[in-house]
Amino acid sequence: MAKFLFIHGAMHGSWCWAKVTDILEGDGNRCLEVDLPGAGLDRTPRKDITFNDYIERIDHFIDMNNLKDINLVGHSMAGMLLPKVALDKANCVVNIIFVAAYVLNKGESLMDLMPEERAKIVYDKVEKSEDNTYLPDYEMALKSYFMDILEMDEDARKNYYNLMTPQPLAPLTHKSDIDLRLVKQPMNYVKCTKDVAVTNELADSFIKKISCEVHELEAHHDVMLSHPHELARLLEKIAR
């Protein structure tokens, strides 16, 4: 069966993959998830966290767990990390799966590609923070990430929000130094057709940057929370 390493997006943690990994492991697959520095249960001070800190955490995790034949899965912000990890660990990663994820050309940062209105909100929040971080308020988080979960009761929705952690700005402004043409592993892009955070237009612009297989799910941004069965079955289908 397949081996998966799951990388979470901004303000999330390894917790967001639990529903998907339970399904995959029930089918006999091996799944691992990692908290990026300052996210989830990790208590690294967020003020000075950089893009390279994220890469070092993932590379070290792969080494410490002696991982081989990995299907590397990244959601949202994590898309900017996958090509670098795939190059660093070329002998370990056999497949790359972007899930509603950002894809950066050399010289681009995530903030460069974020829609202007949303970027302004991020910068305004960071300026008012004490540690150069961003966390949306509850209502914005619901609209941006949890649209599929609005039918849940209020306690369930607030539980997801309370698991979110402030996102350091520095990794989001890091300019990629990766030439995507150097990444030789097969790539797949999972496009969420109801997504308002990574819109269809934005996702299509990312897809154009890479040679990849495109897969669509009728879901909003946090598809792993709202449609775990559909996502798990798709991942099994495209895994190597």
Contacts in CASP RR format, 6 or more apart in sequence:
PFRMAT RR
TARGET T0000
AUTHOR 0000-0000-0000
METHOD contacts of the structure
MODEL  1
MAKFLFIHGAMHGSWCWAKVTDILEGDGNRCLEVDLPGAGLDRTPRKDIT
FNDYIERIDHFIDMNNLKDINLVGHSMAGMLLPKVALDKANCVVNIIFVA
AYVLNKGESLMDLMPEERAKIVYDKVEKSEDNTYLPDYEMALKSYFMDIL
EMDEDARKNYYNLMTPQPLAPLTHKSDIDLRLVKQPMNYVKCTKDVAVTN
ELADSFIKKISCEVHELEAHHDVMLSHPHELARLLEKIAR
1 27 0 8 1.000
1 28 0 8 1.000
1 29 0 8 1.000
1 30 0 8 1.000
2 24 0 8 1.000
2 29 0 8 1.000
2 30 0 8 1.000
2 71 0 8 1.000
2 235 0 8 1.000
2 236 0 8 1.000
2 239 0 8 1.000
2 240 0 8 1.000
3 29 0 8 1.000
3 30 0 8 1.000
3 31 0 8 1.000
3 32 0 8 1.000
3 67 0 8 1.000
3 68 0 8 1.000
3 69 0 8 1.000
3 70 0 8 1.000
3 71 0 8 1.000
4 21 0 8 1.000
4 24 0 8 1.000
4 29 0 8 1.000
4 30 0 8 1.000
4 31 0 8 1.000
4 32 0 8 1.000
4 70 0 8 1.000
4 71 0 8 1.000
4 73 0 8 1.000
4 235 0 8 1.000
4 239 0 8 1.000
5 32 0 8 1.000
5 33 0 8 1.000
5 34 0 8 1.000
5 58 0 8 1.000
5 61 0 8 1.000
5 62 0 8 1.000
5 67 0 8 1.000
5 70 0 8 1.000
5 71 0 8 1.000
5 72 0 8 1.000
5 73 0 8 1.000
6 14 0 8 1.000
6 17 0 8 1.000
6 20 0 8 1.000
6 21 0 8 1.000
6 31 0 8 1.000
6 32 0 8 1.000
6 33 0 8 1.000
6 34 0 8 1.000
6 73 0 8 1.000
6 74 0 8 1.000
6 75 0 8 1.000
7 33 0 8 1.000
7 34 0 8 1.000
7 36 0 8 1.000
7 58 0 8 1.000
7 72 0 8 1.000
7 73 0 8 1.000
7 74 0 8 1.000
7 75 0 8 1.000
7 78 0 8 1.000
7 79 0 8 1.000
7 81 0 8 1.000
7 82 0 8 1.000
7 85 0 8 1.000
8 14 0 8 1.000
8 16 0 8 1.000
8 17 0 8 1.000
8 33 0 8 1.000
8 35 0 8 1.000
8 36 0 8 1.000
8 39 0 8 1.000
8 74 0 8 1.000
8 75 0 8 1.000
8 78 0 8 1.000
9 16 0 8 1.000
9 36 0 8 1.000
9 74 0 8 1.000
9 75 0 8 1.000
9 76 0 8 1.000
9 77 0 8 1.000
9 78 0 8 1.000
10 76 0 8 1.000
10 77 0 8 1.000
10 134 0 8 1.000
10 167 0 8 1.000
10 172 0 8 1.000
11 39 0 8 1.000
11 134 0 8 1.000
11 135 0 8 1.000
11 136 0 8 1.000
11 164 0 8 1.000
11 165 0 8 1.000
11 166 0 8 1.000
11 167 0 8 1.000
12 39 0 8 1.000
12 40 0 8 1.000
12 75 0 8 1.000
12 76 0 8 1.000
12 163 0 8 1.000
12 164 0 8 1.000
12 165 0 8 1.000
13 33 0 8 1.000
13 35 0 8 1.000
13 36 0 8 1.000
13 39 0 8 1.000
13 40 0 8 1.000
13 163 0 8 1.000
13 165 0 8 1.000
14 33 0 8 1.000
14 34 0 8 1.000
14 35 0 8 1.000
14 40 0 8 1.000
14 41 0 8 1.000
15 40 0 8 1.000
15 163 0 8 1.000
16 75 0 8 1.000
16 163 0 8 1.000
16 222 0 8 1.000
16 224 0 8 1.000
16 225 0 8 1.000
17 31 0 8 1.000
17 33 0 8 1.000
17 224 0 8 1.000
19 224 0 8 1.000
19 225 0 8 1.000
19 228 0 8 1.000
20 31 0 8 1.000
20 224 0 8 1.000
20 228 0 8 1.000
20 231 0 8 1.000
20 232 0 8 1.000
20 235 0 8 1.000
21 31 0 8 1.000
21 33 0 8 1.000
22 228 0 8 1.000
23 228 0 8 1.000
23 229 0 8 1.000
23 232 0 8 1.000
24 31 0 8 1.000
24 232 0 8 1.000
24 235 0 8 1.000
24 236 0 8 1.000
25 31 0 8 1.000
27 232 0 8 1.000
27 236 0 8 1.000
29 236 0 8 1.000
29 239 0 8 1.000
32 61 0 8 1.000
32 65 0 8 1.000
32 67 0 8 1.000
34 57 0 8 1.000
34 58 0 8 1.000
34 61 0 8 1.000
35 41 0 8 1.000
35 42 0 8 1.000
36 42 0 8 1.000
36 54 0 8 1.000
36 57 0 8 1.000
36 58 0 8 1.000
37 44 0 8 1.000
37 46 0 8 1.000
37 49 0 8 1.000
37 53 0 8 1.000
37 54 0 8 1.000
37 57 0 8 1.000
38 44 0 8 1.000
38 45 0 8 1.000
38 46 0 8 1.000
38 49 0 8 1.000
38 165 0 8 1.000
38 168 0 8 1.000
39 165 0 8 1.000
39 167 0 8 1.000
40 163 0 8 1.000
40 165 0 8 1.000
44 53 0 8 1.000
45 131 0 8 1.000
46 131 0 8 1.000
46 132 0 8 1.000
46 133 0 8 1.000
46 165 0 8 1.000
46 166 0 8 1.000
46 168 0 8 1.000
47 131 0 8 1.000
47 132 0 8 1.000
47 133 0 8 1.000
47 168 0 8 1.000
48 170 0 8 1.000
49 168 0 8 1.000
49 170 0 8 1.000
49 171 0 8 1.000
50 170 0 8 1.000
50 171 0 8 1.000
50 174 0 8 1.000
51 80 0 8 1.000
51 81 0 8 1.000
51 170 0 8 1.000
51 171 0 8 1.000
51 174 0 8 1.000
53 171 0 8 1.000
54 81 0 8 1.000
54 171 0 8 1.000
55 81 0 8 1.000
55 84 0 8 1.000
55 85 0 8 1.000
55 88 0 8 1.000
58 81 0 8 1.000
58 85 0 8 1.000
59 85 0 8 1.000
59 88 0 8 1.000
59 89 0 8 1.000
61 67 0 8 1.000
62 70 0 8 1.000
62 85 0 8 1.000
62 89 0 8 1.000
62 92 0 8 1.000
67 92 0 8 1.000
68 91 0 8 1.000
68 92 0 8 1.000
69 92 0 8 1.000
69 94 0 8 1.000
69 240 0 8 1.000
70 89 0 8 1.000
70 92 0 8 1.000
70 93 0 8 1.000
70 94 0 8 1.000
70 95 0 8 1.000
71 94 0 8 1.000
71 95 0 8 1.000
71 97 0 8 1.000
71 235 0 8 1.000
71 239 0 8 1.000
71 240 0 8 1.000
72 82 0 8 1.000
72 85 0 8 1.000
72 86 0 8 1.000
72 93 0 8 1.000
72 95 0 8 1.000
72 96 0 8 1.000
72 97 0 8 1.000
73 97 0 8 1.000
73 99 0 8 1.000
73 235 0 8 1.000
74 81 0 8 1.000
74 82 0 8 1.000
74 97 0 8 1.000
74 98 0 8 1.000
74 99 0 8 1.000
74 101 0 8 1.000
75 99 0 8 1.000
75 100 0 8 1.000
75 101 0 8 1.000
75 224 0 8 1.000
76 99 0 8 1.000
76 100 0 8 1.000
76 101 0 8 1.000
76 102 0 8 1.000
76 197 0 8 1.000
76 198 0 8 1.000
76 221 0 8 1.000
77 101 0 8 1.000
77 102 0 8 1.000
77 110 0 8 1.000
77 167 0 8 1.000
77 171 0 8 1.000
77 172 0 8 1.000
78 101 0 8 1.000
79 98 0 8 1.000
79 101 0 8 1.000
79 102 0 8 1.000
79 103 0 8 1.000
79 104 0 8 1.000
80 101 0 8 1.000
80 102 0 8 1.000
80 103 0 8 1.000
80 104 0 8 1.000
80 110 0 8 1.000
80 171 0 8 1.000
80 174 0 8 1.000
80 176 0 8 1.000
82 96 0 8 1.000
82 98 0 8 1.000
82 101 0 8 1.000
83 96 0 8 1.000
83 103 0 8 1.000
83 104 0 8 1.000
83 176 0 8 1.000
83 178 0 8 1.000
83 180 0 8 1.000
83 183 0 8 1.000
84 178 0 8 1.000
85 93 0 8 1.000
86 93 0 8 1.000
86 96 0 8 1.000
86 183 0 8 1.000
86 185 0 8 1.000
87 178 0 8 1.000
87 182 0 8 1.000
87 183 0 8 1.000
90 184 0 8 1.000
90 185 0 8 1.000
93 185 0 8 1.000
94 185 0 8 1.000
94 186 0 8 1.000
94 240 0 8 1.000
95 185 0 8 1.000
95 186 0 8 1.000
95 187 0 8 1.000
95 188 0 8 1.000
95 238 0 8 1.000
95 239 0 8 1.000
95 240 0 8 1.000
96 183 0 8 1.000
96 185 0 8 1.000
96 186 0 8 1.000
96 187 0 8 1.000
96 188 0 8 1.000
97 187 0 8 1.000
97 188 0 8 1.000
97 189 0 8 1.000
97 190 0 8 1.000
97 235 0 8 1.000
97 238 0 8 1.000
98 187 0 8 1.000
98 188 0 8 1.000
98 189 0 8 1.000
98 190 0 8 1.000
98 206 0 8 1.000
98 212 0 8 1.000
99 190 0 8 1.000
99 192 0 8 1.000
99 223 0 8 1.000
99 224 0 8 1.000
99 231 0 8 1.000
100 190 0 8 1.000
100 191 0 8 1.000
100 192 0 8 1.000
100 195 0 8 1.000
100 197 0 8 1.000
100 198 0 8 1.000
100 203 0 8 1.000
100 221 0 8 1.000
100 223 0 8 1.000
101 189 0 8 1.000
101 198 0 8 1.000
101 206 0 8 1.000
102 110 0 8 1.000
102 113 0 8 1.000
102 198 0 8 1.000
102 206 0 8 1.000
103 180 0 8 1.000
103 189 0 8 1.000
103 206 0 8 1.000
103 207 0 8 1.000
103 209 0 8 1.000
103 210 0 8 1.000
104 110 0 8 1.000
104 113 0 8 1.000
104 176 0 8 1.000
104 178 0 8 1.000
105 176 0 8 1.000
105 180 0 8 1.000
105 209 0 8 1.000
106 176 0 8 1.000
106 177 0 8 1.000
106 178 0 8 1.000
106 179 0 8 1.000
106 180 0 8 1.000
107 175 0 8 1.000
107 176 0 8 1.000
107 177 0 8 1.000
108 175 0 8 1.000
108 176 0 8 1.000
109 172 0 8 1.000
109 173 0 8 1.000
109 174 0 8 1.000
109 175 0 8 1.000
109 176 0 8 1.000
110 171 0 8 1.000
110 172 0 8 1.000
110 173 0 8 1.000
110 174 0 8 1.000
111 119 0 8 1.000
111 122 0 8 1.000
111 169 0 8 1.000
111 172 0 8 1.000
111 173 0 8 1.000
113 202 0 8 1.000
113 205 0 8 1.000
114 122 0 8 1.000
115 199 0 8 1.000
115 202 0 8 1.000
121 136 0 8 1.000
121 140 0 8 1.000
122 134 0 8 1.000
122 169 0 8 1.000
122 172 0 8 1.000
125 134 0 8 1.000
125 135 0 8 1.000
125 136 0 8 1.000
126 132 0 8 1.000
126 133 0 8 1.000
126 134 0 8 1.000
126 169 0 8 1.000
129 166 0 8 1.000
131 166 0 8 1.000
131 168 0 8 1.000
132 168 0 8 1.000
132 169 0 8 1.000
132 170 0 8 1.000
133 166 0 8 1.000
133 167 0 8 1.000
133 168 0 8 1.000
133 169 0 8 1.000
134 166 0 8 1.000
134 167 0 8 1.000
134 169 0 8 1.000
135 164 0 8 1.000
135 165 0 8 1.000
135 166 0 8 1.000
135 167 0 8 1.000
136 144 0 8 1.000
138 158 0 8 1.000
138 161 0 8 1.000
141 161 0 8 1.000
141 164 0 8 1.000
142 149 0 8 1.000
142 150 0 8 1.000
142 157 0 8 1.000
142 161 0 8 1.000
143 196 0 8 1.000
144 196 0 8 1.000
144 197 0 8 1.000
144 221 0 8 1.000
145 197 0 8 1.000
145 220 0 8 1.000
145 221 0 8 1.000
145 222 0 8 1.000
146 157 0 8 1.000
146 160 0 8 1.000
146 161 0 8 1.000
146 220 0 8 1.000
146 222 0 8 1.000
146 225 0 8 1.000
146 226 0 8 1.000
147 194 0 8 1.000
147 196 0 8 1.000
147 220 0 8 1.000
147 221 0 8 1.000
148 194 0 8 1.000
148 219 0 8 1.000
148 220 0 8 1.000
148 222 0 8 1.000
148 223 0 8 1.000
148 225 0 8 1.000
148 226 0 8 1.000
148 227 0 8 1.000
149 156 0 8 1.000
149 157 0 8 1.000
149 160 0 8 1.000
149 222 0 8 1.000
149 225 0 8 1.000
149 226 0 8 1.000
150 157 0 8 1.000
160 222 0 8 1.000
160 225 0 8 1.000
180 209 0 8 1.000
180 210 0 8 1.000
183 210 0 8 1.000
186 212 0 8 1.000
186 213 0 8 1.000
186 240 0 8 1.000
187 210 0 8 1.000
187 211 0 8 1.000
187 212 0 8 1.000
187 213 0 8 1.000
188 212 0 8 1.000
188 213 0 8 1.000
188 214 0 8 1.000
188 215 0 8 1.000
188 238 0 8 1.000
189 203 0 8 1.000
189 206 0 8 1.000
189 207 0 8 1.000
189 210 0 8 1.000
189 212 0 8 1.000
189 213 0 8 1.000
189 214 0 8 1.000
189 215 0 8 1.000
190 215 0 8 1.000
190 216 0 8 1.000
190 217 0 8 1.000
190 223 0 8 1.000
190 231 0 8 1.000
190 234 0 8 1.000
191 200 0 8 1.000
191 203 0 8 1.000
191 204 0 8 1.000
191 207 0 8 1.000
191 214 0 8 1.000
191 215 0 8 1.000
191 216 0 8 1.000
191 217 0 8 1.000
192 198 0 8 1.000
192 203 0 8 1.000
192 216 0 8 1.000
192 217 0 8 1.000
192 218 0 8 1.000
192 219 0 8 1.000
192 220 0 8 1.000
192 221 0 8 1.000
192 223 0 8 1.000
193 200 0 8 1.000
193 216 0 8 1.000
193 217 0 8 1.000
193 218 0 8 1.000
193 219 0 8 1.000
194 218 0 8 1.000
194 219 0 8 1.000
194 220 0 8 1.000
195 203 0 8 1.000
195 219 0 8 1.000
195 220 0 8 1.000
195 221 0 8 1.000
196 220 0 8 1.000
196 221 0 8 1.000
197 220 0 8 1.000
197 221 0 8 1.000
198 206 0 8 1.000
198 221 0 8 1.000
207 214 0 8 1.000
213 238 0 8 1.000
215 234 0 8 1.000
215 238 0 8 1.000
217 223 0 8 1.000
217 227 0 8 1.000
217 230 0 8 1.000
217 231 0 8 1.000
217 234 0 8 1.000
219 226 0 8 1.000
219 227 0 8 1.000
219 230 0 8 1.000
219 231 0 8 1.000
220 226 0 8 1.000
223 230 0 8 1.000
223 231 0 8 1.000
224 231 0 8 1.000
END
